[in-house]
């Protein structure tokens, strides 16, 4: 089975996906980390992130490897673990630009489709584009303020500034981030993490029951 969990930035996708994957006893796949890693390497190399061709050529010279684990994903280039460098403000600011390039999206999609199910895949377009055949699809959302407060709890940054950045990112991501046909949309704002996970697990069981009939 493939379970897709898409949603807005800071809507809780990674935490929810990890919890769902652990409950199901399967890995989860964080597509966003590949985009973040591509952004980090591009910034490190001094590349113009608007130039997809140059960035793609660099990624082919410095390959990235996603390690999907139920407890959290890691991204490697050679023996270097990039994971701890992927949630910096500079990466936040550039990742939507990188993810908007069709060439980079195709590069990420190819890596994801090469993975062997079962797994939980989280991102922006997992259910719409990468795994449209997934048996269970979900889309997480929450107000920009709620998402900003969550992110501020993880980083020493101003809530208002984070909220403004999230609204801008929502605007940039609007073409990539939309609920897949048939996806269950969940507003995570009024729910605890455990409640969101429980709702998705119920949906997965329903999908399994439908497939078995």
MOTA-V651090 format. One record per residue. NEAR is the number of other C-alpha atoms within 10 Angstrom. D_CENTER is the distance of its C-alpha to the mean C-alpha in Angstrom with 1 decimal. Layout:
# MOTA-V651090
near-><NEAR;NEAR>
d_center-><D_CENTER;D_CENTER>
This chain:
# MOTA-V651090
near-><15;21;28;30;33;30;25;24;24;20;25;22;24;22;16;22;30;25;22;27;25;17;13;15;12;20;23;30;28;27;23;18;21;27;23;25;25;28;26;22;20;21;16;9;11;9;15;12;20;13;12;19;13;13;23;17;10;16;18;10;9;12;11;21;14;20;14;20;17;20;15;19;18;18;22;16;15;11;6;9;13;18;17;9;12;22;14;12;11;12;21;18;15;20;22;21;18;24;25;17;17;11;15;20;17;13;16;20;18;12;14;19;11;8;12;8;14;15;23;27;31;26;24;29;24;30;29;21;12;20;18;16;15;16;16;24;30;24;29;25;21;20;16;22;17;18;22;25;18;16;21;17;11;8;14;8;14;13;19;14;11;21;20;14;16;23;17;13;19;17;12;15;18;11;11;19;20;18;22;21;11;12;19;16;16;17;14;21;18;10;12;10;14;13;13;22;20;16;13;23;18;12;18;21;12;13;16;14;10;10;9;7;5>
d_center-><18.5;15.0;13.1;10.1;8.3;7.0;8.0;9.0;8.2;9.5;10.1;9.7;6.7;6.9;10.6;11.1;9.5;11.5;14.5;14.5;14.3;17.1;19.1;18.9;19.6;17.0;14.1;10.4;8.2;5.0;4.7;3.7;6.8;8.8;8.7;9.6;12.1;13.6;14.0;15.6;17.9;18.9;19.8;21.7;23.6;24.5;23.2;22.9;19.3;20.7;22.4;20.0;22.9;23.5;20.0;19.7;23.1;22.1;19.2;21.7;24.0;21.6;19.4;16.1;15.5;12.5;14.0;12.3;14.1;14.4;15.0;12.0;10.8;12.9;13.2;16.8;19.0;22.3;23.3;21.3;18.4;16.1;13.7;15.8;15.9;12.3;12.4;15.6;16.6;17.4;14.0;12.7;15.5;14.9;11.3;11.7;15.0;13.7;11.0;14.0;16.1;16.6;17.8;14.7;12.5;15.2;15.1;11.5;12.2;15.3;14.0;11.7;14.8;17.0;15.6;18.0;17.3;17.3;13.7;10.9;7.9;4.7;2.9;6.0;8.7;8.6;11.7;13.3;13.3;12.1;13.5;15.8;18.1;16.0;18.4;16.4;13.9;12.7;11.4;11.2;12.9;15.3;17.7;17.0;19.6;18.2;14.7;16.8;19.0;16.2;15.0;18.7;19.3;17.2;18.6;22.2;21.5;23.2;21.7;23.1;21.8;18.2;18.7;20.1;17.2;14.7;17.1;17.3;13.7;13.7;16.6;15.2;12.0;14.3;14.9;11.5;10.3;12.9;13.6;14.6;18.3;19.2;16.0;17.0;16.0;16.0;16.9;15.8;18.2;21.3;19.9;19.6;16.7;19.1;20.0;16.5;16.2;19.8;19.3;16.5;18.8;21.6;19.8;19.2;22.9;23.9;22.1;23.8;27.1;26.8;26.1;29.1;31.5>
